[in-house]
Amino acid sequence: MEIKNKVIARVEGAEYSLVGELTQEHMDEICKTVNEMLADIKKSDPLMNKNLALLLCSLNLSEEIKNLNLKNQELIQKVGNQESVDELKEQIKIYKEYADRNNEIYKELSLENDKLKEELDNARENLNQYNKKIKQYKYDIEESRKTILDLQNQLFESQIELVKANKKTNYD
């Protein structure tokens, strides 16, 4: 239900009682604009009669309204209808939520990646240590093999000497 207000319009010192949806404050702003326009018109021709000044003021206001309507139409064409703007806002909201989720996943994966890099570095360090140990064990094995061969040669030589010694004692 529309609320009707009784307001006073003051134009050029005259007061007019009006009934409508406007508040008194809004009507005062409108009257201020009209009075300023009338004052500008009268400055250009102080002898102009009141009716002609009001007619020119009406024409100026009509021209201003027409220009504003044209600008409004241009803006509507640029922006499109409000539904498409609302749809775009909703899509932006969805994409923002999607981006936020992706950022969270990225952070989690980044942390996991850092942990895996650390584990890989530790594994590489362990591998290097094991490789060093393997080289040492290979060296030790080679040295042990040489020692075993030397001992086998000594054993073999000792056996030969023993056989010679046994032959000598058997012949004596």
Salt bridges, closest charged atoms under 4 A:
GLU2 OE1 - LYS4 NZ 3.75
GLU12 OE1 - LYS42 NZ 2.84
GLU15 OE2 - ARG10 NE 3.17
ASP28 OD1 - ARG10 NH1 3.85
ASP100 OD2 - LYS96 NZ 3.30
GLU142 OE2 - ARG145 NH2 2.62
GLU143 OE2 - LYS146 NZ 4.00
